[in-house]
Amino acid sequence: MTANSLDVRASRIARSRRLRHAGAAAFVVMAFLLAVLGGAVSAPAHAAATPSPSATPAEPELSVSPSANGVLRPGQSLRVTADVTNPGQESLPAGTVSLSLGRQPLGDRATVLGWMSGTRTADTVPVASTAMPAIDAGSVGSATITTTVTDPVVVALVPGVYAVQVHYSAGTQSFTQRAVITVVAADAAPITTTTVLPITASAAGSGLLSAERLAELTSPTGALTAALEAAVEPSVVLAIDPAIPAAIRALGSAAPPSAVTWLAEVLALKNERFMLPFADADPQVQADAGLPQLLAPLSLDAYLTPDNFREAAVGLPGTGPRPSDSPTPTPTTSVTANAADAPTPTPTTQAPSDTPVLPTLEQLTDLGDTLGELIWPAPGSVTDAVLPLAAGSPMLVSSDQLASTAGRQAVGDSAILGYDAALAEVLRAAAEEPDATARGTLLATATALLRLDAEQSGAPVVVVVDRGTAAQPEALRATLGAVSSGTLITGQPMSQLLSSPPVAAALTSASPTDSSADRADALRNLLGDEERVTAFSSVLADPAVLIGRERARILQLLSVSELSRDDWDALVTAQRTRTRDEIIGAVSIVRPETVTLVSSGSNIPMKIRNDLDLPVTVVVTATPNDLRLGVQETTVVEAAARSNTSFSVPVTAGISNGDVKLALSAASPTGVPIGSVQYAEIRVRADWETIGLVILGTIVVVLFSLGTWRTIRRRRADAANGVTSEPNRREARAAYRAGSAAKNDAVDSAEKEPRG
């Protein structure tokens, strides 16, 4: 499953139905797949093998399904179910369905695929027929064709794969559908298979899946839920992208409950599991780019919010279901790392703390007890250059590049798990097919291919449900069950397969293509951007935050599902633009306005723009182009997150006036240039201060002189007019006040004496 699985599920279901509508056009599609993949089978066709124009949407559909996934044993009758869907507005009259069976076995995989794609014919003879009742408009008619146990054609069949043809006719309508059956001997040994189910979900553009996306994927109808529900067979091996548990755990207490429960249930499964490279990054692109080893995540701290990991959080989110409310101390849950043991939540006490403990990268990506890492390049893309990058880990390689379909192979010292590419395509179509009858044809074809693969290699067979499958939950369960268990098939653990002796093999190295060269160049450019981000990140207290986020985004772009997209080049361009604008270009000096300096010294106001969601430290260097201006050479600025931070540059004026251009450059504390150089226009007018002081001093002297002159002039005038001088005036006023007071006292005494 991939993140794109949920998005495209409806379109792929519609595509599958259109293939059933299309009649002979389906065979044309199959012929193309046969040419590209060495043969594959799509959804069942519903018309004659001869190419003809596509049927109209109102044309009836014919689907057939051999019983027991097409396995026929001695003494059994052959039963085939035929469904006719009438999408038109008129009823179909009663008709007949007839069954024809090939006399000679289809000898090999190519013949089987050719028969199913309509590119090959087979000598068939009628063996049974039955009536098909009238079918109302918008309804489905069904009939089962059964041969007798003693039918001479059936009795004469020897073990092998045989062509089956079902013909429906009613009035003017006539359709033919092809299928295959596998005849086995009574004492036939079961086919040993090891089935690999990928669990992936792309998060291109963000590095990790968001909470909204996780809630969607782990909903009852989500792609990750479908994968979990389908892994009911213990022999199914899970190939898990560690970016999924990392995304869930990184959200802490904010993780969607459905995602937390999903991860707990995955870790509780008894199935063996591998860890895919982070984000399921394709190793072949990395080999083409000349990397000495596979890329790995560096840090996921950028995706951690400390508040989500306080005491209210339950340990590492995702290791178990959320507990119900309970009194302190808050319980936490833990799950045993051994996948073979069903984990039981173990309450522990987590002491409250104001400083939350953040999980490490290893804790975020932990998948418990795994078989190690599984390298899984895109089908048909493997070259010799990718083998050393596996570093001892087993590598899944499609049969397109191997001479044998044996599951356990060795190319030199490299452990190879070979799988049938055509079978993977059949299983993809079956897992996407919601109609059980139509799915039956695909599963019968898968059984036939498995039988031929086992006979050709004489060894256990590795079966994969390829990535990018928009699976229906019920269809995926039925598909996995058909290839991993039953009377004809027995599942084998991957650990047992890996311990078995390998078959010596040679790899048919994929030829370089223009697209592979372009992708290698794109990866080199992305890693060049990462180097620039690494240098730029020295503005942060914790550079790993930016570096880790950039690496996670690159790995997501390299996921196999993303590389298959037609717009991958556009995704790369968007990533590089985001790195340039949102990271490397996020910090810069704001272009200053022109400043007029009218004093001998001042502080020039400046601003630092920081669009990052983290605070940064930059060192601003100011360099004038003229000696008229002296400046403080460096200024350290602590710029807040997502803001413009003001600072000032101290300057002093020289001995003359003029216009000075001040160059301002920013760098990290380690000297890495940040942003572009900005220029401030400084108009130096320092003599205005001197002129102003002289004028002010002159005004003060003049005012003081005028005041002194007026005082002297007034005193001379008073002396000439006989006016007492200022000291005598004060004495006269004092005597006057004393006399007035004595007179008032005498008056008061006279008023108080009694009258006669």
DOKOL-818978 format. One record per residue (C-alpha): y negated, x negated, z negated. Coordinates in steps of 0.05 Angstrom, whole numbers, plus 5000, padded with zeros to 4 digits. Layout:
BEGIN
YXZ;...
***
This chain:
BEGIN
500050005000;492949765012;486150014992;485450265063;491850665056;488451245022;482551245069;486651265132;492451685107;489952335139;488651995205;495551675206;498952325189;495252645246;497252075291;504552175271;504152915288;500752765354;506552315371;511252885360;506953325403;506252825458;513352855487;514452295536;507851965517;511351735453;516251335495;510350985528;507850785460;514750545441;515150125504;508749785483;511349645413;517749385443;513748895485;509448665427;514448655370;520948535406;522449275399;520449805349;521250545339;515651035327;515751755305;520752185343;519152405413;520253115435;521153105509;525352785563;525452035570;522152045638;514751895630;510452505640;503452735621;502252875547;503953565523;498454045504;497454195430;500654885439;507154605466;513354675421;516054075384;523253855375;525453435316;532653225300;535952915240;543152645238;546352775170;547452205120;541951785153;546351755215;552551465182;559151755207;565851585175;572851715200;575152435188;568052695184;564753175232;558152995263;552353445240;545453425269;539653865247;534854085301;527954385284;523454705337;516254815317;512455345355;504955215348;503155705403;500656415398;506756725431;513956765406;519356345436;525556715459;532456565432;535455935463;540655405452;540954695427;546454235452;548853565427;551052985472;554252345447;554851665479;561851405495;560350665488;556750325429;549850055438;551449315432;545249005400;538349135370;534849085436;539349625466;538250085407;530749995409;530750085485;534650735478;529851005425;523650795464;526151105528;526650455567;534250465569;539450985585;546351135559;552451505585;552852125541;557352725543;556353425512;560353515448;557454145415;552154685420;549355255379;544455825386;537155765366;534256435346;527556685372;521656325339;515356705321;508556415336;506555885285;513655845257;519355345256;526355505280;532255095254;539455025274;545154545256;549854295310;556654095282;562453785318;569653905299;573453375262;578553365318;573553315375;576652795421;569952465436;568452375363;575452155345;575251625399;569051285371;570150585345;565450265293;558550145323;551950465339;551951045389;546751425428;545452155409;541652655451;539653365431;537253845485;533554495470;532355045521;529355735513;526456115572;522055635610;521755135553;526354525554;526053905510;530453305496;530352865434;533952205423;537251915361;542851445341;548651465294;552550905261;560050965260;563450555206;570650415189;573750715128;574250035094;567449785119;563949315070;557149565048;550849245076;547448815023;539848895024;533948654984;527949114993;520748864983;515249364969;508149094973;502949354924;496249154950;489249444953;483549114990;476649064958;472948715014;465548635000;466048674924;471348174903;474748674856;476249414861;470949854830;472350364776;471250924826;476150624876;481350504822;480851224799;481951444870;487950984882;491351164817;490051914822;496152374831;495252314907;493051584907;496451024946;498050614884;501051224850;505451344911;507950624907;509450684833;513251334842;517251054899;519750444861;525350834828;530850384855;531749784809;533549354869;526749454901;522648824891;515248914879;510348434912;503948554873;496948314888;494348034821;487348264839;489348974822;491048854748;485148384745;480448944769;483249434717;482948944659;476048684678;473149374667;475249364594;474150024558;470650284621;477150264662;479450944688;484951224643;489351354704;488750614724;490350384653;496550824651;498650604721;498549874703;502349994638;507750364677;508249824729;509249294676;514549734643;518749774706;525349404706;524349194778;523748454794;516848274819;513147724855;505847544851;502447524918;496547054929;490247344899;487647914944;493847804988;489847275025;493247075089;495746355084;495946245159;488446305168;487645785113;492645325148;488845405214;482445215178;485744565155;485744705080;490244245040;492344804993;491645554986;485245834958;485546124889;480546504845;475946064804;472946554754;472247304746;466947274691;461947604738;465848244732;466248264656;461348674615;461548434542;460149134514;466649374545;470548874502;468049024432;472549284377;472749974409;476649674467;484249654463;485848914470;486448764543;485549414580;491349564625;496749304579;498249984552;495650704549;489450834509;491051034437;488451664406;482751644357;484851344292;481451064229;479650334226;482449824233;482849994306;489849924333;491249534396;497349554441;501148994473;506748994524;512248484527;511848014587;519248104603;520048624658;527348714640;525549004572;521949664566;515649494529;513949854465;506649894442;505849454381;500049634335;495949044312;489548984274;483348744310;477748554263;470848824282;466348314311;459348304340;461547784390;466648084439;472347634462;472647644538;479347564573;480946934612;482746904685;490046814667;489947424622;486547844675;491647684729;497847674685;503848064713;508847914658;515447604676;515347484752;519647094801;513546674817;509046714877;511147004944;507646765007;507247305060;503347135123;501647675174;507647835219;508547365278;502946895259;506646335223;505845615247;508944975221;502244805188;502945365137;509645135110;506844575065;501845065035;507545475005;508744894956;515845104942;514645854938;518946294983;515546545047;516847205082;517447085158;518847625210;524747595257;520047485315;519746755295;526946645271;533446615309;537146975254;535947605213;539247305152;535247445089;535946745058;534046175105;531245475101;526645115149;526944405126;525044415053;521545085058;524945715030;524546275081;526047015071;527147295140;526148035154;526948475216;520048615245;522549205286;525949505225;519449425186;515849835239;521150385236;520550405160;512950435165;513451045211;518651365165;514351265102;508451585137;512452185164;511552805121;516753215160;523853105132;527353265198;523052805239;523852275187;531452335193;531352045263;527451445238;532051325179;538251385224;535050845268;533650415207;540950475186;543250265255;538649655256;540949455186;548249485208;546849055269;542748555229;548348475178;553548385232;549347885270;547647445210;553647565165;548847505107;544747965062;538648275096;531548285070;527948945083;520449035078;515849625081;509949295114;502949275086;498049775114;502950355108;499451005094;505451265057;507051975036;509951944965;516152354981;517152005048;516551315017;521651494963;526551735016;525351125059;526450625002;532651004980;535550985050;535250225055;536650014983;542350464959;547950924983;555250895004;553750425062;548250015030;548049644964;541749344935;541648614912;536448314864;531847804895;533647294842;540847324865;538847254937;534546644922;540246304886;545046394945;546045834996;540845885052;542245915127;539245315163;533945575211;528545355258;521645665262;518845875328;511645685314;506446185335;502045965392;494645875375;490246425401;482746525409;482747005351;486246515305;481345975323;475446445311;478146645244;479145925224;471845775243;469646385204;473346145142;470145455148;463345785151;464946215090;467145595051;460745245073;456845825043;460945754980;458945024975;451645234980;452745764926;456045234882;449844784889;445145374878;448845624817;446345034776;440345474761;444845874715;447145714645;454245894669;454945704743;462045964745;459446674747;456546604817;461846134843;467546574820;464547204851;463546844918;470746594919;473447294901;469547604959;472147075008;479347184986;478647934995;476147815066;482447405080;487147955058;492348125111;490148845115;482848645126;484648135179;487948685220;481449085224;477749105290;471149005254;473248385214;467947955247;462648455225;465348425154;464647665155;457547715181;455848205126;458747745074;454847145099;448447545102;449547785031;450647075007;444446835042;439847395020;442647634954;444746964924;441746344955;435346704974;434847104909;430446594873;423946324900;416646194885;412246784902;406946564952;400546464911;393646714929;387646264944;384446004879;377345754869;376845224815;369845204786;371244794724;373944104711;380544384685;384545034689;391445354694;393345624763;397446274755;404146294793;410446724795;417946614804;421947174837;429047254811;433147814843;439647594809;442448004752;442447364710;436846944681;435546274715;432145614699;428145274753;423744664754;417344754794;414144134824;406844154845;404143634893;396843644918;395043354986;388343074960;386042664901;380543174887;385643544846;390043284790;396143704770;401843714720;407443484765;413243914738;413744564701;420244854673;420645614682;425646084649;425846674698;428547334673;433747724712;431348204766;423948074755;417947654774;416447164718;409346894711;407746174695;401845704704;400745004731;395344594694;390344254741;384143834734;378443744785;376543074812;369642784824;367943174887;368743854918;373344074974;379444494994;386044234969;393044474990;397844484932;405344444952;409844814904;417444704906;422844964861;429344624842;435044724793;435444294731;440243844769;435343754826;438244244878;432544534920;431545274909;427945704960;422645455008;416345064993;410245484981;403045254989;397045454946;389945384973;385445104918;377945094929;375144554883;367944694861;367844274798;360144084802;358344814791;360144714718;355144124711;349644504746;350845104702;350444684639;343944354661;340745024677;343145324611;340444714572;333744754608;333045494590;334545354516;329344784514;323945214547;325245794500;324845344439;318445014463;315245694476;316945934406;314045304373;307745344414;306646074396;307445924321;302445354322;297445764361;297846354313;296745924251;290545604282;287746294298;288846534227;285345924198;279246034243;278746774222;279446624146;286446914142;290246634084;295646184101;302746414094;303946114024;297346423997;299347084027;305747083989;302046943923;297047493936;302547993950;306047793885;299647883843;298348553876;305348793859;304448563786;297648923778;300249563807;306049563759;301449473697;296950033720;302850503728;305350333658;298550503627;298351173662;305251343637;303351173564;297251613566;301252203592;306252143535;300952163477;300252843442;294053253455;289853543398;
***
